Amino acid sequence: MAEAEELVGFVSGNVRRRQVVEALSKGGETVEQLEKLSRIPRLMLNNILTDMEGKNIVRKTKAGFTLTPEGENVARLLKSMH
């Protein structure tokens, strides 16, 4: 559980990371969809996705990106906090 709390802290500590997790949990998948849903400029979005991929929150797919099981857990925990 400590790892989950650490990941929640990582995501909730940055509004942009939180927006990306929310966009992915709403079905956004491609970088274009995520860009529209989160309203984050592409270069910044790519950097955020790379950071979150390194923390195993998201993973790259053929279509774009998706939440990992850990990322889905983070999304659930974030929703329960608000």
C-alpha positions in Angstrom: 0.0 0.0 0.0 2.9 2.3 0.6 3.8 2.1 -3.1 0.3 3.0 -4.0 0.3 6.0 -1.7 3.7 7.1 -3.2 2.2 6.9 -6.7 -0.9 8.9 -5.6 1.4 11.5 -4.1 3.4 11.6 -7.3 0.3 12.2 -9.4 -1.6 14.5 -7.1 1.5 16.6 -6.5 1.2 17.9 -10.0 -2.0 19.2 -11.5 -0.9 18.2 -15.1 -0.1 14.6 -14.1 -3.5 14.4 -12.4 -5.2 15.7 -15.6 -3.5 13.0 -17.7 -4.6 10.3 -15.3 -8.2 11.6 -15.4 -8.1 11.8 -19.2 -6.8 8.2 -19.5 -9.5 7.0 -17.0 -12.2 8.7 -19.2 -11.1 6.8 -22.3 -8.4 9.0 -23.8 -5.8 6.9 -25.5 -3.9 8.7 -28.3 -1.7 11.6 -27.6 -4.1 13.8 -29.6 -7.1 12.7 -27.4 -5.1 13.2 -24.3 -4.0 16.6 -25.5 -7.6 17.7 -26.1 -9.0 16.1 -22.9 -6.3 17.5 -20.6 -5.5 20.8 -22.5 -1.8 20.2 -22.0 0.6 21.3 -24.8 2.0 18.3 -26.7 5.7 18.7 -25.6 4.7 18.9 -22.0 2.3 16.0 -22.4 5.0 13.8 -23.9 7.3 14.7 -20.9 4.6 13.9 -18.4 3.7 10.6 -20.1 7.4 9.6 -20.2 7.7 10.4 -16.4 4.6 8.4 -15.6 5.7 5.5 -17.8 8.9 5.4 -15.8 6.8 5.1 -12.6 4.6 2.3 -14.2 1.5 4.4 -14.0 1.0 4.4 -17.8 2.2 2.2 -20.6 2.6 2.8 -24.3 0.3 0.8 -26.6 0.0 0.6 -30.4 -2.9 3.1 -30.1 -1.2 5.4 -27.7 -1.2 5.1 -23.9 -3.2 3.3 -21.2 -3.2 3.2 -17.5 -1.4 0.2 -16.0 -3.2 -1.7 -13.2 -1.2 0.5 -10.8 -2.4 3.6 -12.7 -6.0 2.4 -12.5 -5.6 2.0 -8.7 -4.1 5.6 -8.5 -7.1 6.9 -10.5 -9.5 5.1 -8.1 -7.7 6.5 -5.1 -7.7 10.0 -6.5 -11.4 9.9 -7.2 -12.1 8.7 -3.6 -10.1 11.7 -2.3 -12.4 14.2 -3.9 
